[in-house]
Every structure is written in C-alpha cells, then in structure tokens.
Amino acid sequence: MSSYIGNITISPIEGLGLAAYYDSESGDSKRNEAAGLSVHYKIGMFTLDAEYIAALGREKHFTDNKEYKESAWFGAVAYQAAEPLEIAARYEGRHCLS
C-alpha cells in the first residue's frame, strides 16, 4: 500500500459534525504526511463550516533541498435563502514554512 488516509467523523449533537483525518503518501525519498480537522454545523437556515490541514512531514524539494511544510484553513457561512438557493461566503488562507 503506497498511500492511505485515516478518517474519524462524529456527530455528538444534531446538526454538528466533527472530523479528524491523517494522510500518508509515498514520495521519491520520504513519505508526505498531513493531518486535519473539520467542523460542520447547521442551525436553522445557516450552515457553518471550517477546516484546517497541515503538513506533518514532507520530502525535500529537489531544487533547494528544503522541506516545505504547508498549512491551509478556511471558514465559511451559508444561508438557505430559498429551497434551491443558498448564499455563501468563504474565507481561506495558507502558510508555508521551510
């Protein structure tokens, strides 16, 4: 098995979903590993979503021999204006360490 993902999802209360996951993929010289968390909450006509994922280990880049560890996140809110229409806004960001 060269790549695998482990995921745990729970819904402790109605409308709330929590997840944690781990990803491991083969690279040329070292495994690339990442972990993340996500939250999904629906209350009335609103849905809130957030996620964070971060590199735990990366192989070194071939041009500069550095191990870049990225992380990314987002937050979103959506409003169910009508049955076929949902209005949403999302903000996201990322960070890279070498």
ABEGO torsion letter per residue (X at the ends): XABBBBBBBBBABBGBBBBBBBBBBBBAABBBBBBBBBBBBBBEABBBBBBBBBBABBBBBAAAGBBBBBBBBBBBBBBBABAABBBBBBBBBBBBBX
